[in-house]
Amino acid sequence: MTDSQEISSTTQKFLDIFDITNNVVVLRDGTVSVVLLISAMNFGLLAEPEQDSIMYAYAALLNSLNFPIQIVINSKTKDATSYLQLLESQAQKASSQNKKELIKRYQDFVGQLIKERNVLDKKFYVVIPALHIEVGMITPQNVLPGNTAPQITQEQKAAIIEKALGILEPRRDHLIAQFNRIGLYARQ
């Protein structure tokens, strides 16, 4: 293959993502989305009145929505090897035999906990879209049966993002405020 020949087949042509820019995701059909990372809360450790207030606040959040959202949970097994190695080095540096023994016992406890249970690292996301219809990417031809969704071009991208940000920023701010009411930290 010479330098003048380009690779024409890439995985990008199979993805719906057109671009990620200005902290938004632009899909090929013109939909623009903002993604929020939401902090976690151990609901089971809360007292019953606290659980009730959180459920009512969450219900209020859902009832306040007049736009679609998508909740995504990414869950993967946590690798604690580096943490166990850190504990090992701390045990070796311990100033007294008593501290060394306590660190070793804690290290054994964590190691046993990891063996017995599947320790997971979970990330929670909320996706807020501005649909292609909302940003003006629909034509009469696109609504006819058998026609596909419009395809965004590089020239249209800037105008679509500008229009979408006008729609998405108030939605984002509303959701961040609602999550704060529940006691969850949300950031774009």
N, C-alpha and C positions, 0 to 999 in steps of 0.2 A: 504494500500500500504506500503510495507517495504522499508527501505533505499536502499536495493540492486536493487530495480526496478527503472528504469529510465523512465522519461516521453519521449515517442518516437515521439509524435506529437507536433511540435511547429510552430509558424508562420514563423520562419526563413526558413523552407523548401519551403515556398511559395514565398519568396522574391528572386529576381535575384541577390542580393548582396551577394558576398562570404565573403568579408572582407573590412574594412576601416582601412588603415594603411599607414604610411609615407605620410600623407596628400593626399592620392589618394583613390578612390573607385574601388575595384576589383569586377567585376561581375563574376558569375558562368561560363560564356562562355569564360572568359579570357580577356574580354574588361576591360581596365583600364582607369579611367577618373580623371581629375582634375576639381575642381569646383572653379570658381572665384565669389566673391561677388563684385557687381558693385554698386558704389554710384549712387544716383538719381540726376536729374536736372529738374527744373521747366521750361520746354521748352517754355511754353506759356507766361512767363514773360520776355523773351528775345526780343530784338529789331529784326526787320526783317533781317537786314544784319547778325546779330549773328546767327539767326536761319538758314539762308542759309549756313553759314560757317560750322555749326554743321552738317547739312544734307550732305554737300559735304565730310566732314571728316568721317561721318558714312558710306557713300557710298564707300569711299576709304578703310575703314576698311573691309567692306564686300567683296570688289573686291580683297583685298590682301590675302584672305583666300584660301588655297589649301587643306584644311582639314575640316571635318564637325564640327559644333558646335550646341549646343542646348541652347536656351534662355528660362529661366524659371523665371516666375514672381509669387511670393508668396504674396498674398494680404489677409490681415485679418483686422477685425474691431479693431480700436484702443481703448483701455480702458483708459480714461482720469481721472478716479476716483482719483487716487493718486495725479495727478497734481492739481485737484480742491481742494483736501484736503490740499495740500501744500500752495495754494493760501489762503485758509481759515486761516491756521496758520500764514501766513505772515501778513494777515490783522489784526489778533489779536495782533501781535507783533509790528505793525506800530507805529512809534514815534509820529505821528500827526494824527489828525482827517482827514485832507486832504488826506494824503497817504492812510489811511484806506479806505476812500471813493473811491479813484482811484482803489485800488486793488479789492474792492468789485464790482465796475463797470466792471472791466476787467474779474473777475470771472464769473459774470452774462453773459457777452458777450461770453466767451468760452463755458459756459454751454448751452447757447442758440444755438450756432454754432453746437455743438455736437448733440443737439436734432434735428435741422433742416437738417443737412447733415450727411451723413454716412462717418465719418472720418476713413480713412484706413491707415494702416501701410503696406507699400509695400517694399519688398526686391527683388532685381534683381540679378539673377545668370546666369553665362555662364558656360556650361559644355563642356569640351574639351576631347573627347575620343581618345584613341589609341585602335583601333579595334583589336579583337582577331586575325585577319589575319595579322595585322602589327606586333604583338608581337610573332608570330610563333605558334599560337595555332590552326593551321589548318592542317589536314592530308588529303590524297587523299580520305579516307573513308568518311570524313565529307562533301565533296562536291557532293557526289552521291545523287541523289534524294531520299527522304524518310528518310535520316539520319538527326539526330538532331545536333545542334551546340555542339562543344566539351565541356566537363565539366572539369574545373580546379581542380587540387588536391592540397593539402597542400604542397606537395613536389615541385610542379611546381611554386608555388606562388612567391617565392623570385626571381627566374630567370625571370619570367614574369614582375614583378615590376621593376626590374633593366632595362630590355629592354624597358619597357614603359616609364620610367623616361627619358631615352635618347631621346625618341620621343616627350614626352609631355613638357619637360622643355623649349625647344625653342619655341614651340607653345604658351605656357603660357606667356613667356616673350614678344613675338610678340604682343599678344592680350593686355597685360597690357600697352605696349608702345602705341598701337593704341588707346586704351581708354583714355590714358593721353592726346593724341593729341586732342581728343574731349572735354576734360575738365572733364572727369569722373575718379574717383579713383577706381582702381581695386586691389583686394588682394585675395590670395588663401586662 
